[in-house]
Amino acid sequence: MRHIIFRAICLVLLTLAPAAQVWCDNTFTLVLDAGHGGKDPGALGKRGKEKNINLAVALAVGKLVEQNLKDVKVVYTRKTDVFVELDERAAIANRAKADLFVSIHTNALPGKAQGRGSETYTLGMHRAADNLAVAKRENSAIMLEKDYENRYEGFDPKSAESYIIFEFMQDTYMEQSVKLATFIQKQFRSAGRPDKGVHQAGFLVLRATSMPSCLIELGYITTASEEEYLLSQRGVDQLAKSIYEAIKNYKANKK
Ligand SMILES: [Zn+2]
């Protein structure tokens, strides 16, 4: 009923003053960013590639949103196996005037190290070396981009010194981003995933977005049991459902 009244008021307002369009446009735009793609496979497991897992989960989240949240417009940074630059991913979200940006990735550990569980990052300065390692790995995608030295103003994704820029950064959307990240981790926990928590680190893809945003590490592709889960339909469905529920809760909480 409230919706109908809102529509009616908008109709009157738009007739009187077309400028009311901004106020009346209550569509919520969600950008789903499947990390890596094309010539950039992301992290590698024994059988799987990160880019494919990220895409499968992003598409599954989008499908749930499109089916169940009719007032949400979903924008994908990629829907197929193509390479998209990090700054272009953020630009897609900015151009769409998105309300939320969710970047989906899969974690990896070097050597024989084992890891289990899901974690969510917001933009910020890393406090632990582990968080810096994740940001370094994800930001290294720019090295496959043409002219990345100029595009990212000399940022070296592998050098710790480069990350100092994140220390002096003001993030207007920090509070909302952390809220979303917390909702996501809560859903992962309910689904039985080991909770690796909410963290902060310097991700280039989040830095250039001008809306609440977070980056999810679904699980560890380099750990056998995790890889099996990430490559299974059950895993994809469960992870996508968790992210979908978190977005739904975030949106409901925002009103
Ligand atoms: Zn990644």
Residues whose N, C-alpha, C, O or C-beta is under 5 A from the ligand:
A	BS01	ZN	G35 G42 H105 T106 E138
